[in-house]
């Protein structure tokens, strides 16, 4: 079946289908006629469209056939014409041969015509040459040029005819050139005369501008003849002798040479003859260029053709020649203020209104190349800054020598008339010199002024460091022999005042010269470093002042809290009188410094008073003695407060230290021992920095408090006190330390055991002789047989413990997670590109606390190349490592956050890493209690399982399982963070039958993948009989090593808690050697009971504890 038939069948099938659909409903039968008419109209429309389309196609085919027929006719005609042309070309060669004689005759006729035209010049060449010379001498240059042109045209025409001959005769060419030899000489003479005129253009144009115009007309005529000669050479290959002359380019060379000579002519002096030679040279040059360009703009423009663009040409020539002259000056070297003179002239005078920017010229120098290259300008600026730096260094070293000489002098420093403050003139003179240098650099540019400002700050910082070293040497030499310097206190007061004044003058200089709106972190860091340098020096010098005073008071502080102190007021009276004498000299401090010294002196007095109080020099044996001592303490503290209140200005808080001493006295005044803990709570709340050792020493002043009660009370107070707030007062307890530890005296000397154990292991394991064995034997003999197995097991365990393009950051090492109390090493090593130096490079470490914003970023460390590294942030304890590394010491969860290394030279590279400081805290603790409402509604009793943990970081997760099944109804309550630590309590209610006898497991863990610390687990077994929950018992056959291994897997105890456990075990073993179980009642007084130790003998528990500690 053909395609047409298939289409017809498909159309019929579609029509049948459509009709069937129409006839399905009876109502549609009435519309059959309408459907029929509609289909008929549609069919007629489609047929009409088809006819129209077919007719259009047929018309197009007819037109195409007609055009093809026309093309065929054209091709046939072209073919006939080509055949005719081919026949005609065959007759051309004979025609060419027959015309050869005509061609030769035409050539001879052309030569004759040329010869006839040139006869009058050929015979008059000598006369024409002589006349041309005469006219040149008389200045009639146009006549001379016309005559020269006629002679050159005659010569060139004859030579061209010879060039056209097929057989050229070299003899004829040589003869013609020799005959017209004088023409070339006259041309050179005219060229020389024109050069002389152009060389004096700026002078000639004022008097006889027509001479310049004549010369330029001749030059332009020669330029046209050069173009015609070049065109003729292109067409015929003939170039007349001496062409092209290029007189226009030679004219510009003459003008440029004249400009260079004029500029060099302004240098009339040398450095040896006149110190101001450079200023005079630049001023004469300025006047010359200004006047010459005025002449060019007003007089030369009408004389020169417009296409010469003579003004810009002269500007370029003067600019180029001046640039060359200045470059020679730089290469020959400059001295002193010549750098400033030259830089200021280049950057300000030359483009300014005094020269190029003047109203007469108004020339935009930005379109011109720089007078000196960027490299030359940079070199000039660097040399100038280097000389400034050398001057600073030399002058400041001399200033420091002068200061040192005054320290050893025999007279007191000068006092200011209006404030009576001791001072020297060094700070004012230093910053006057800096201000003068900056004022000079402001005449050059703002950028070099900013560089000079930073250089000045660096040098003042360097001076501050040298000043500090000198002050420390002065202090050390004085304290070695206090009789050598009579005015030590006066000079130290001067140093304090000078340091404060230097910082203040630096801030004023920054305010005057810092560019408005400029943000430059490295530069700002330099200012901060300068202020920190002198602030630190001020503080240290103030401490030296007080150190001098307290050397005299040391013996009186030693008399405090001794038996004779109770009945004598001499020590405190003497302290107040001595301080008052010293403060007569301290009145020569400036007000701000005096206030600082008063605060420091007050804090130091109270710290030494508290130190004497806690130094165990005496004990109040009865309550009455303690109350008497408390009254005396309050009286003396009030006496000290009154003294400072009398001499201190209004801004000094003299009440806070007194309140602290009064609070300490309340601990001694308390009559009821059981109520002492409340007073200790007051001390701990008022002084968050007080330590357990200090509280124990305070409580130990009372002879009526048992030692065990001291330990328990201090532990309870510190465990239950409120989280410390941000301190609003200076710390009085932070720096109070003692060589011995009072709390250690309340326990057996665990450190002795550890030392003995370590030495025994080391020497016994390495075989270093019998001395170690003898100490082990003596230890076993003194402690009894029960320790022998424990000792050997401990040594065995411990001896097995083993005892690391552009600037870019090549190595960046920061740990992801650190356990609280541990140190973290941060490393950042950088690489420079091959063509890059470390000049101006700095390295910084930044810390952004956890969940803080970028504006809360704190700087920890900074090293600028050429300067000593600085530790900037004081709240995070750290120490420096090599290669810009830092070590974060004794990290706490509050130290968590992002640590970033920044290395910057011209480019900048950064790398950062988050550190999570985690703490397992006290670990999970399981408790069971009866629940009122359980998960079901029957009468069976329910049990509330509680698991809690405190001081955990970061945000913890906790789970409770019963016999391995995870409880789903666990509710959690998390409080915190407090200093980065969280407290969590998880509760779950289960039926008693479910938990009875089952192993309940509470697991504390972190979802942070970076924390690799194992989960902290507490496992207990619930007994429905009412007994206390117990842990799963360890079989008797289990060895000490098994206990250690099992304990290490299931428990992570803080070191302080383990030490307390060790103390309890040792104490109980001595009082009751036959005991085999740990006394839970004794343990509960100091720490939470850890059921893992129930049923374990004392010697095995000791092995566990010691292995944990080490």
TORPASE-178802 format. One record per residue (C-alpha): y, x, z. Coordinates in steps of 0.02 Angstrom, whole numbers, padded with zeros to 5 digits, always signed. Each point is the difference from the previous one (the first is absolute). Example, Ala and Ser with C-alpha at 12.3 -4.5 7.8 and 13.67 -1.06 7.14 Angstrom:
! residues 2
-00225+00615+00390/+00172+00069-00033/
This chain:
! residues 1110
+00000+00000+00000/+00170+00069-00048/+00138+00028+00122/+00099-00147-00070/-00147-00116+00026/-00021+00060+00178/+00182-00035+00037/-00016-00174-00076/-00154-00038+00106/+00088+00058+00158/+00151-00110-00041/-00112-00152-00026/-00089+00030+00164/+00164+00015+00092/+00062-00160-00080/-00158-00095+00047/+00015+00060+00178/+00181-00056+00009/-00044-00172-00070/-00141-00020+00124/+00116+00038+00143/+00124-00128-00064/-00129-00140-00017/-00073+00015+00174/+00116-00136+00069/+00019-00173-00080/+00188+00002+00016/+00009+00148-00119/-00070-00101-00148/+00166-00089-00022/+00085+00166-00034/-00116+00056-00139/+00126-00040-00136/+00134+00096+00094/-00115+00151+00019/-00045-00013-00184/+00181+00000-00055/+00041+00144+00115/-00145+00105-00067/+00049-00044-00179/+00180+00058+00029/-00062+00158+00083/-00118+00036-00145/+00139-00024-00125/+00115+00117+00097/-00132+00136+00008/-00038-00016-00187/+00185+00016-00039/+00013+00156+00106/-00152+00075-00087/+00073-00037-00171/+00164+00079+00047/-00085+00156+00068/-00111+00019-00153/+00148-00024-00118/+00099+00134+00093/-00143+00123-00014/-00018-00035-00185/+00186+00029-00031/-00010+00166+00091/-00147+00057-00105/+00091-00047-00159/+00155+00101+00046/-00108+00151+00045/-00090-00003-00166/+00167-00006-00091/+00067+00151+00095/-00159+00100-00034/+00021-00033-00187/+00179+00063+00005/-00053+00159+00090/-00134+00033-00129/+00130-00013-00140/+00116+00123+00090/-00140+00126+00022/-00040-00004-00184/+00183+00031-00048/+00014+00147+00123/-00155+00077-00074/+00076-00006-00174/+00162+00081+00060/-00095+00140+00085/-00089+00039-00160/+00168+00011-00091/+00071+00120+00132/-00151+00112-00013/+00030+00018-00187/+00183+00042+00028/-00039+00136+00130/-00105+00091-00126/+00159+00038-00102/+00097+00077+00147/-00067+00183-00002/+00050+00032-00180/+00172-00072+00036/+00024+00118+00148/-00046+00150-00105/+00120-00050-00137/+00146-00015+00127/-00024+00176+00074/+00133+00076-00113/+00124-00136+00048/-00033+00036+00183/+00033+00186-00018/+00159-00033-00097/+00062-00118+00137/-00029+00133+00133/+00101+00130-00096/+00138-00125-00028/+00008-00040+00187/+00016+00185+00042/+00137+00022-00126/+00094-00148+00073/-00016+00069+00177/+00056+00171-00057/+00150-00072-00090/+00050-00100+00155/-00015+00152+00113/+00084+00125-00114/+00168-00021+00083/-00077+00036+00172/-00117+00136-00060/+00143+00103-00070/+00114-00035+00150/-00122+00029+00144/+00090+00154+00068/+00169-00086-00008/-00070-00158+00082/-00080+00100+00140/+00161+00092+00034/+00101-00161-00001/-00124-00083+00119/+00014+00145+00122/+00188-00012-00008/-00001-00185+00039/-00119+00028+00145/+00117+00131+00070/+00148-00118-00021/-00093-00142+00087/-00008-00106-00159/-00180-00042+00033/-00012-00155-00110/+00060+00098-00153/-00115+00142+00041/-00147-00117+00022/+00037-00087-00167/+00002+00166-00092/-00159+00054+00089/-00082-00163-00049/+00041+00029-00185/-00072+00175+00006/-00158-00059+00086/-00021-00143-00123/+00012+00119-00149/-00127+00119+00077/-00118-00139+00048/+00007-00084-00172/-00043+00162-00090/-00141+00037+00120/-00067-00178-00020/-00005+00019-00190/-00097+00161+00019/-00117-00091+00120/-00032-00134-00132/-00054+00124-00135/-00188+00007-00027/+00003+00188-00007/+00117+00047+00141/+00076+00173-00004/+00017+00084+00170/+00119+00126-00077/+00122-00139-00046/-00008-00073+00177/+00035+00169+00080/+00144+00030-00119/+00079-00169+00040/-00019+00021+00188/+00077+00173-00009/+00145-00065-00102/+00035-00139+00126/-00033+00112+00150/+00178-00015+00065/-00015-00190+00007/-00126+00013+00145/+00118+00121+00088/+00146-00123-00017/-00110-00140+00068/-00040+00103+00154/+00183+00042+00023/+00048-00185-00005/-00141-00041+00124/+00064+00132+00120/+00178-00069-00012/-00060-00176+00038/-00099+00062+00152/+00157+00085+00067/+00095-00163-00016/-00137-00101+00086/-00017+00127+00140/+00183-00038+00046/-00019-00187-00025/+00063-00055+00171/+00156+00108-00018/+00028-00031-00186/-00017-00188+00013/+00151-00004+00116/+00113+00094-00124/-00068-00017-00177/-00133-00136-00010/+00011+00006-00192/-00084+00170+00002/-00149-00076+00091/-00004-00146-00122/+00002+00122-00149/-00145+00100+00070/-00100-00158+00034/+00033-00065-00178/-00067+00162-00073/-00153-00011+00113/-00036-00177-00054/+00017+00047-00185/-00125+00140+00025/-00117-00119+00090/+00002-00115-00152/-00035+00146-00118/-00145+00052+00114/-00073-00175-00017/+00021+00003-00190/-00084+00172-00008/-00146-00061+00102/-00018-00152-00112/+00006+00110-00156/-00133+00113+00074/-00110-00152+00026/+00019-00053-00180/+00001+00167-00094/-00052+00133+00125/+00166+00093-00019/+00102+00048+00154/+00171+00084-00026/+00027+00165+00092/+00067-00015+00178/-00051-00182+00018/-00010-00090+00116/+00148+00073+00094/-00016-00118+00153/+00183+00024+00046/+00000-00157+00109/-00137+00061+00119/+00083+00172+00002/+00163-00084+00046/-00080-00081+00153/-00075+00168+00049/+00174+00075-00006/+00070-00141+00107/-00140+00020+00128/+00026+00189+00008/+00185-00028+00029/-00038-00123+00142/-00118+00124+00083/+00132+00136-00009/+00130-00114+00078/-00115-00043+00145/-00047+00180+00031/+00183+00046-00004/+00032-00101+00158/-00106+00118+00106/+00136+00122+00049/-00065+00056+00171/-00163+00064+00073/-00072-00022+00175/+00048+00178+00047/+00182-00030-00047/+00027-00174+00068/-00108-00098+00123/+00063-00161-00078/-00047+00055-00176/-00119-00145-00029/+00128-00131+00054/+00130+00078-00116/-00121+00012-00145/-00055-00182+00016/+00179-00062+00017/+00060+00098-00153/-00150-00065-00096/+00040-00178+00052/+00181+00016-00056/-00052+00081-00166/-00130-00133-00042/+00116-00142+00049/+00144+00066-00107/-00108+00045-00150/-00087-00168-00005/+00169-00087+00011/+00054+00098-00156/-00162-00043-00088/+00015-00185+00041/+00183-00014-00051/+00028+00129-00140/-00168+00048-00073/-00063-00176-00032/+00130-00034-00139/-00039+00168-00083/-00189-00004-00003/-00101-00120-00108/-00071-00147+00099/-00181+00048-00032/+00033+00164+00093/+00011-00102+00164/+00106+00145+00058/+00032-00061+00179/-00183-00015+00044/-00036+00162-00091/+00129+00092+00105/-00065-00083+00159/-00176+00058-00041/+00061+00176-00038/+00101+00015+00160/-00145-00075+00100/-00127+00119-00077/+00107+00156+00020/+00046-00046+00179/-00183-00030+00041/-00046+00172-00067/+00141+00082+00099/-00051-00087+00163/-00182+00047-00028/+00052+00182-00011/+00093-00019+00165/-00153-00072+00085/-00113+00137-00066/+00119+00134+00064/-00013-00077+00174/+00118-00091+00116/+00054+00032+00178/+00059-00104+00147/+00109-00148-00042/-00014+00036-00186/-00151-00116-00002/+00106-00143+00067/+00142+00039-00121/-00113+00002-00153/-00105-00152+00049/+00153-00102+00044/+00086+00047-00165/-00154-00044-00103/-00040-00164+00087/+00175-00063+00040/+00144+00090-00087/-00075+00016-00174/-00049-00184-00024/+00142-00064+00110/+00177-00054-00034/+00062+00179+00006/-00087+00044-00162/-00117-00102-00109/+00036-00164+00088/+00189+00018-00011/+00103-00138-00080/+00046+00110-00151/-00181+00046-00040/-00110-00137+00075/-00159+00087-00056/-00167-00063+00061/-00098+00156+00050/-00158-00102+00034/-00040+00008-00186/+00009+00191+00006/-00139+00113+00062/+00027+00068+00178/+00112+00151+00019/-00142+00086+00091/-00182-00048-00016/-00085-00099+00136/-00097+00155+00050/+00160+00103+00015/+00088-00133+00103/-00152-00017+00113/-00007+00188+00020/+00186+00006+00042/-00019-00136+00131/-00153+00083+00076/+00086+00169+00009/+00152-00080+00080/-00107-00091+00128/-00099+00160+00033/+00160+00095+00036/+00058-00143+00111/-00167+00009+00090/+00016+00188+00025/+00175-00023+00068/-00062-00134+00120/-00143+00108+00060/+00108+00153+00026/+00138-00094+00088/-00116-00102+00112/-00097+00153+00052/+00163+00082+00051/+00050-00159+00092/-00164+00001+00095/+00022+00184+00045/+00173-00042+00067/-00072-00145+00101/-00135+00113+00074/+00130+00130+00045/+00099-00132+00095/-00158-00055+00096/-00014+00174+00074/+00186+00013+00036/+00085+00009+00168/+00107-00155-00016/-00028-00186-00009/+00017-00095-00164/+00162-00084-00051/+00028-00181+00051/+00079-00136-00105/+00172-00048+00067/-00025-00189-00003/-00184-00012+00054/-00028+00165+00094/-00164+00015-00098/-00064+00176-00031/-00009+00041-00185/+00017+00132-00134/+00085-00013-00168/-00159+00033-00099/-00044-00183-00041/+00174-00040-00063/+00013+00160-00101/-00173-00027-00078/+00041-00174-00061/+00176+00050-00053/-00080+00129-00114/-00123-00131-00064/+00139-00125-00029/+00103+00129-00097/-00149+00042-00111/-00033-00184-00032/+00183-00031-00043/-00011+00142-00126/-00160-00068-00077/+00080-00171-00016/+00116+00078-00129/-00157+00038-00102/-00110-00155+00006/-00075-00125+00120/-00176+00060-00036/+00032+00181+00047/+00096-00062+00152/-00156-00094+00054/-00107+00155-00026/+00124+00104+00099/-00004-00131+00137/-00189+00011+00013/+00009+00190-00005/+00127-00004+00141/-00111-00115+00102/-00150+00115-00027/+00101+00149+00058/+00066-00091+00153/-00179-00050+00041/-00052+00181-00020/+00144+00051+00113/-00059-00129+00126/-00175+00075+00000/+00069+00177+00022/+00118-00066+00134/-00148-00078+00091/-00100+00162-00007/+00148+00093+00070/+00022-00128+00138/-00184+00013+00047/+00011+00189+00005/+00158-00013+00106/-00088-00118+00120/-00157+00106+00013/+00097+00160+00033/+00104-00089+00131/-00150-00073+00093/-00082+00172-00004/+00150+00067+00097/+00122-00134+00058/+00124+00130+00063/+00039+00068-00174/+00104-00146-00068/+00135-00065+00116/+00050-00149-00106/-00170-00063-00061/+00035-00180+00051/+00172+00002-00083/-00067+00069-00163/-00146-00123-00001/+00126-00141+00024/+00094+00070-00150/-00161+00001-00101/-00034-00182+00044/+00177-00049-00051/-00006+00103-00160/-00167-00077-00052/+00067-00175+00023/+00160+00045-00093/-00097+00077-00146/-00100-00160-00020/+00158-00105+00008/+00092+00108-00127/-00152-00010-00116/+00009-00189+00006/+00186+00004-00040/-00031+00118-00146/-00135-00116-00066/+00118-00149+00013/+00137+00093-00096/-00102+00078-00139/-00157-00106-00023/+00012-00094-00168/+00024-00187+00031/-00154-00104-00035/-00112+00150-00031/-00179-00013+00065/-00091+00166+00007/-00143+00005+00127/-00026+00191-00006/+00186+00030+00026/+00007-00128+00139/-00149+00085+00080/+00097+00164+00000/+00142-00083+00094/-00123-00076+00121/-00080+00171+00026/+00171+00077+00036/+00044-00134+00128/-00173+00016+00077/+00021+00189+00011/+00161-00008+00099/-00057-00151+00100/-00154+00098+00051/+00106+00153+00038/+00117-00106+00106/-00147-00071+00097/-00083+00169+00023/+00161+00082+00058/+00025-00142+00123/-00177+00030+00064/+00041+00185+00020/+00152-00051+00102/-00107-00106+00114/-00135+00133+00005/+00128+00120+00071/+00050-00126+00133/-00178-00050+00046/-00054+00179+00022/+00112-00001+00153/-00072-00169+00055/-00183+00043-00021/-00022+00061+00178/+00079-00159+00068/-00113-00112-00103/-00147+00099+00069/+00056-00050+00175/-00015-00184-00041/-00148-00098+00068/-00052+00136+00121/-00028-00030+00186/+00175+00061+00044/+00076-00111-00135/-00024-00157+00106/+00122+00062+00130/+00124+00092-00111/+00126-00054-00132/+00044+00177-00052/-00096+00005-00166/+00082-00153-00078/+00170+00043+00074/-00011+00173-00075/-00056-00068-00168/+00150-00118-00008/+00124+00134+00054/-00069+00126-00124/+00004-00125-00143/+00178-00049+00044/+00050+00182-00010/-00079+00017-00172/+00077-00162-00059/+00171+00073+00036/-00037+00115-00147/-00081-00140-00100/+00169-00089+00000/+00042+00119-00143/-00124-00093-00109/+00066-00128-00121/-00021-00179+00058/-00153-00039-00107/-00086+00162+00049/+00044-00024+00183/-00081-00171-00002/-00158+00073-00080/-00010+00141+00129/+00025-00125+00142/-00144-00107-00065/-00114+00150-00022/+00046+00071+00171/-00032-00167+00084/-00169-00022-00085/-00048+00178+00042/+00046-00020+00183/-00104-00157+00015/-00145+00076-00096/-00003+00150+00116/+00016-00116+00150/-00148-00103-00062/-00097+00159-00040/+00028+00061+00178/-00054-00171+00065/-00164+00005-00097/-00040+00183+00030/-00112-00033+00153/+00102+00109+00117/-00021-00125+00141/-00085-00164+00044/+00063-00143+00106/-00145-00023+00120/+00058-00164+00074/+00088-00155-00060/+00149+00042+00108/+00017+00173-00078/-00014-00076-00173/+00139-00124+00039/+00107+00138+00073/-00028+00103-00157/+00040-00151-00111/+00164-00028+00090/+00046+00182-00021/-00043-00005-00184/+00111-00152-00028/+00140+00081+00100/-00008+00161-00100/-00012-00093-00165/+00152-00100+00049/+00089+00162+00045/-00041+00073-00171/+00054-00161-00086/+00166+00001+00093/+00029+00180-00052/-00029-00037-00185/+00097-00162+00009/+00149+00097+00067/+00001+00133-00135/-00071-00094-00149/+00102-00101-00125/-00025-00187-00016/-00126+00011-00142/-00134+00088+00105/-00133-00111+00080/-00023+00069+00176/-00094-00153+00065/-00159+00008-00103/-00072+00162+00073/+00045-00059+00174/-00096-00162-00030/-00153+00102-00053/+00005+00106+00159/+00024-00157+00103/-00153-00079-00082/-00102+00156+00041/+00058-00010+00179/-00061-00180+00013/-00177+00062-00029/+00017+00108+00157/+00087-00135+00100/-00137-00131-00026/-00094-00034+00162/-00151-00090-00071/-00116+00111-00100/-00066-00147-00098/+00177-00040-00059/+00036+00176-00062/-00065-00047-00172/+00146-00122-00020/+00125+00140+00031/-00095+00112-00120/+00011-00140-00128/+00189+00005+00023/+00000+00187-00033/-00111-00019-00155/+00106-00142-00069/+00166+00089+00030/-00064+00167-00066/-00123-00029-00144/-00022+00188-00022/-00070+00029+00175/-00178+00067-00006/-00152-00033+00107/+00013+00175+00072/+00180-00029+00054/-00041-00168+00079/-00146+00079+00092/+00111+00138+00066/+00128-00127+00058/-00133-00101+00089/-00077+00158+00073/+00162+00031+00096/-00063-00134+00117/-00134+00071+00112/-00060-00173+00047/-00067-00039-00175/-00182+00053-00029/-00035+00105-00152/-00115-00127-00078/+00133-00133+00023/+00128+00113-00086/-00110+00017-00153/-00047-00184-00009/+00179-00059+00028/+00073+00113-00135/-00135-00051-00123/+00029-00184+00035/+00190+00015-00015/-00005+00090-00167/-00133-00118-00068/+00097-00158+00044/+00180+00051-00033/+00099-00083-00139/+00009+00082-00171/+00145+00124+00002/+00161-00049-00087/+00116+00112-00096/+00083+00115+00128/+00183-00035+00033/+00023+00141+00125/-00041+00185-00004/-00173+00047+00058/-00013+00078+00174/-00188+00027+00003/-00038+00061-00175/+00029+00185+00034/-00067+00001+00178/-00165+00094-00005/-00108+00089+00128/-00121+00144-00016/-00133-00088+00102/-00063-00178-00018/-00007-00104+00156/-00118-00128-00076/-00124+00138-00036/-00010+00036+00187/-00066-00176+00031/-00157+00037-00105/-00124+00141-00015/+00060+00141-00111/-00071-00060-00164/+00094+00136-00094/-00094+00131+00103/-00164-00076-00053/+00056-00002-00181/+00059+00181+00007/-00160+00058+00081/-00104-00100-00122/+00097+00070-00150/-00012+00179+00058/-00184-00019+00042/-00039-00076-00170/+00098+00131-00093/-00068+00151+00091/-00175-00070+00026/-00013-00049-00183/+00065+00168-00060/-00089+00109+00125/+00149+00091+00075/-00086+00060+00158/-00055-00055+00171/+00173-00051+00066/-00009-00171-00083/-00176-00029+00063/+00051+00044+00177/+00144-00126-00005/-00119-00135-00063/-00124+00038+00136/+00135-00001+00133/+00067-00164-00067/-00171-00080+00008/-00030+00067+00174/+00167-00062+00065/-00013-00173-00076/-00180-00035+00046/-00158-00029-00097/+00051-00170-00065/+00128+00081-00116/-00119+00126-00076/-00073-00112-00135/+00171-00078-00032/+00079+00171-00020/-00128+00063-00124/+00009-00160-00102/+00190+00011-00006/-00005+00182-00054/-00129-00040-00132/+00106-00140-00072/+00164+00096+00003/-00073+00159-00075/-00055-00104-00150/+00178-00059-00034/+00078+00102-00143/+00167+00082+00030/+00343-00037-00469/+00910-00125-01237/+00099-00067+00132/-00017+00004+00187/-00157-00091+00056/-00106-00022+00154/-00158+00099-00031/-00088-00038+00163/+00030-00148+00115/-00116-00026+00148/+00026-00139+00127/-00143-00082+00097/-00026-00186-00025/-00047-00034+00181/+00020+00095+00165/-00069-00045+00170/+00130-00022+00136/+00028+00159+00099/-00051+00114-00143/+00110+00110-00109/+00025-00020-00187/+00040+00139-00123/+00111-00047-00148/+00011+00121-00147/+00116-00002-00149/+00000+00144-00125/+00110-00001-00154/+00004+00089-00168/+00151+00051-00103/+00010+00006-00188/-00006+00170-00084/+00188+00001-00031/+00047-00078+00167/+00062+00088+00157/-00004-00059+00179/+00188+00017+00020/+00065-00158+00083/-00176-00064+00034/-00040-00099+00154/-00155-00079+00075/+00003-00152+00112/-00127-00104+00095/+00039-00184+00029/-00082-00132+00108/+00014-00188-00022/-00077-00098+00145/-00136-00125-00036/+00067-00165-00071/+00177+00071-00003/+00122-00008-00145/+00060+00149-00102/+00166+00005+00092/-00095+00038+00160/-00064+00165-00068/+00014+00146+00121/+00012+00183-00048/-00121+00114+00091/+00020+00170-00080/+00114+00094-00118/+00001+00173-00076/+00135+00059-00117/-00035+00162-00092/+00091+00139+00087/+00010-00092+00167/-00120-00021+00144/-00109-00157+00001/+00061-00138+00115/-00093-00133+00099/+00118-00148-00007/-00086-00151+00077/-00028+00013+00187/-00107-00153+00042/-00152+00065-00094/-00065+00160+00072/-00041+00128-00132/-00012+00184-00034/+00024+00101-00160/-00140+00068-00109/+00012+00123-00142/+00050-00054-00176/+00106-00146+00062/-00145-00081+00090/+00023-00092+00164/-00118-00047+00140/+00024-00167+00086/-00049+00023+00182/-00091-00122+00113/+00025-00146-00118/+00017-00177+00063/-00019-00167-00093/+00189-00014+00000/-00001+00153-00117/-00093-00097-00136/+00092-00019-00163/+00039+00084-00165/+00026+00188-00002/+00089+00064-00154/+00032+00176-00064/+00156+00026-00105/+00030+00159-00100/+00162+00014-00097/+00086+00134-00103/+00086-00073-00152/-00142-00122-00024/-00090-00087+00141/-00182-00025+00043/-00069-00115+00134/-00171-00040+00070/-00044-00117+00141/-00150-00061+00097/-00027-00129+00136/-00072+00058+00167/-00085-00125+00115/-00011+00061+00181/-00143-00097+00075/-00047-00023+00182/-00160-00076+00067/+00088-00033+00166/-00108-00053+00146/-00137-00064-00114/-00076-00174+00000/-00051-00077+00166/-00118-00148+00009/+00016-00134+00135/-00097-00161+00028/+00060-00156+00090/-00046-00184+00011/+00083-00108-00132/+00060-00177+00032/-00019-00066-00177/-00133+00070-00112/-00043-00015-00183/-00117-00147+00031/+00011-00161+00098/-00161+00011+00105/-00007+00044+00183/-00058+00178-00027/+00116+00129+00074/+00105+00105-00116/+00054+00181+00016/+00170+00070-00052/-00023+00174-00075/+00160+00102+00008/+00026+00169-00084/+00165+00088+00026/+00075+00167-00044/+00172+00075+00034/+00109+00139-00071/-00081-00010-00171/+00081+00049-00164/+00018-00048-00140/-00029-00188-00007/-00180-00017+00059/-00146-00111-00045/-00133-00054+00123/-00169-00085-00018/-00127-00072+00124/-00186-00012-00039/-00144-00072+00101/-00166+00082-00039/+00070+00056-00167/+00070-00170-00050/+00187-00001-00031/+00093-00136+00095/+00112-00102-00116/+00101-00094+00132/+00090+00155+00064/+00185-00025+00037/+00113+00152+00008/+00167+00029+00087/+00091+00160-00045/+00158+00057+00089/+00114+00137-00060/+00042+00118-00066/+00071+00090+00152/+00042+00178-00056/-00124-00029-00140/-00142-00059+00114/-00086-00169+00004/-00095-00097+00132/-00138-00116-00063/-00103-00135+00086/-00143-00088-00089/-00086-00155+00073/-00157-00094-00052/-00089-00144+00087/-00191-00005-00014/-00138-00096+00087/-00080+00081+00148/-00171-00008-00079/+00064+00093-00151/+00072+00145+00095/-00122+00008+00145/-00093+00165-00007/+00076+00040-00169/+00086+00160-00050/+00185-00038-00021/+00092+00126-00105/+00191+00016-00015/+00058+00114-00140/+00179+00063-00024/+00038+00068-00173/+00135+00022-00132/-00003-00065-00178/+00104+00147-00059/-00111+00106-00113/+00096+00158+00045/-00056-00009+00182/-00172+00079+00008/-00020-00018+00188/-00158-00097+00043/+00011-00170+00078/+00023-00011+00189/-00141-00104+00073/-00038-00079+00169/-00176-00072+00022/-00052-00107+00148/-00144-00115+00044/+00042-00167+00081/-00110-00057+00147/+00004-00184+00046/-00064+00040+00176/+00177+00037+00055/-00019+00188+00005/+00128+00108-00081/-00025+00027-00188/-00094+00160-00034/-00020+00112-00148/-00162+00025-00088/-00097+00118+00111/-00041+00175-00060/-00186+00040+00021/-00041+00127+00134/-00080+00113-00128/+00167+00018-00089/+00066+00178+00008/+00176+00055+00039/+00023+00044-00183/-00052-00176-00051/+00126-00073+00123/+00137+00110-00071/-00045-00046-00179/-00012-00186+00040/+00163+00004+00099/+00093+00092-00137/-00053-00133-00124/+00049-00149+00107/+00147+00055+00107/+00165+00093-00028/+00082+00038+00168/+00177+00067+00021/+00006+00176+00071/+00097-00049+00156/-00127-00136+00040/-00145+00121-00022/+00083+00124+00117/+00015-00139+00129/-00184-00045-00025/-00048+00181+00023/+00100+00009+00161/-00083-00158+00069/-00174+00061-00045/+00027+00169+00082/+00080-00077+00155/-00142-00123+00025/-00133+00132-00030/+00070+00112+00135/+00015-00140+00129/-00169-00076-00048/-00107+00127-00097/-00153-00112+00008/+00085-00142-00095/-00072-00034-00171/+00117-00139-00060/+00185+00003-00028/+00096-00100+00130/+00085-00137-00101/+00117-00043+00144/+00069+00176+00006/+00021+00005-00188/+00091-00167-00008/+00142+00066+00107/+00059+00119-00135/-00071-00057-00167/-00090-00144-00080/-00189+00004+00027/-00094+00060-00154/-00173-00080+00010/-00073+00135-00109/-00011+00108+00159/-00095-00129+00107/-00169+00066+00050/+00035+00177-00060/-00017+00140+00125/+00152+00099+00051/-00052+00164-00078/-00029-00083-00169/+00165-00093+00007/+00088+00163+00037/-00076+00078-00156/+00063-00148-00101/+00175+00012+00074/+00017+00188-00020/-00062-00009-00179/+00132-00132-00035/+00139+00104+00076/-00044+00155-00098/
